[in-house]
Amino acid sequence: MFSPSKRLAFRFLNLAYHKQVEIALALDLVKSGGQELWVAAGDHVRELFESLASTEGLNQELIEGISEAILSGGAEIVVRRALEKWGQPCVFGVLNYVANSGKELPEEAMGALTFHVESVMKWLTASTERPVIAKIICCHIVAPYSYQIKDFGTDIWLREYEERRKQANYSEVNYLAALLLALGLQNVEPIPIKVIGLCFEHVYQLAWDDKMPDSNWIILDPVVPHLYWVHDWDKCERLQRGLIEAFVKFGWAPEHLHECIKNDDLLVRVLRSAKWIEGGSALFSKFN
């Protein structure tokens, strides 16, 4: 005997084959089947998804529910296709799965979501009550693409940075510091100088001690200037030039450099890098 979920899955696939799928049945898929339906589909999850994808008139609520059920039922093999087909409603459903289950996303789903960074941010900022695991996962999806999330500001990440510091979760603190610095160097509001002052020395010291994970550097690599290829490995020099470049590019007053850097030795190193940035020497010629 087949279970009710398996019978519903076969019924859906049969109707889809004869092009008789209706919205009412799609609604049954979410209400009656849920995750069990995707489990019941077994090797036919792709066919089940394609039959759903061909159903016209699915609204956002239905798509979100179906997308959440896909992951709950272990059918992550179709997540990328679902995101391509449905876009933002599917993103919301996938992230609702994280929020409701407390589970991490499969690597395949994480990778697929990097093509939907803006939608990830819209989901994240739609509520101030997102669980910690959801905020951390969203951070790891969007951080390497900081240049795509500038319009969302830095406040949400500042709050998360302070929370992770209180909990002594230093791996995530370091990751968030890299993201905040990347946003600050792009003049992201509300107070980029303050953000840089909070994070620059922290991130720089990790680079100086050769303790910065590649996953953290990937966030900053697109933001700070490249060096001649023989020297491009020098993260510290690139950070120094990146700071000077931001001052020149955004017209920040030179005296604000004191707010960014408190360590005198580091300040000297940064000022030495000014000569390599067009306009840098002129801007800081009278700095003291």
Secondary structure, DSSP 8 states (H G I E B T S, - for coil): ---HHHHHHHHHHHHHHTT---HHHHHHIIIIIHHHHHHHHGGGHHHHHHHHHT-TT--HHHHHHHHHHHHHTT-GGGHHHHHHHH-HHHHHHHHHHHHHH-----HHHHHHHTT-HHHHHHHHHT-S---HHHHHHHHHHHGGGGGGSGGG-SHHHHHHHHHHHHTT-HHHHHHHHHHHHHHHTTT-SS-HHHHHHHHHHHHHHHHHTT---HHHHHHHTTTS----TTTTT-HHHHHHHHHHHHHHHHT--GGGHHHH---HHHHHHHHHHGGGSTTHHHHTTT--
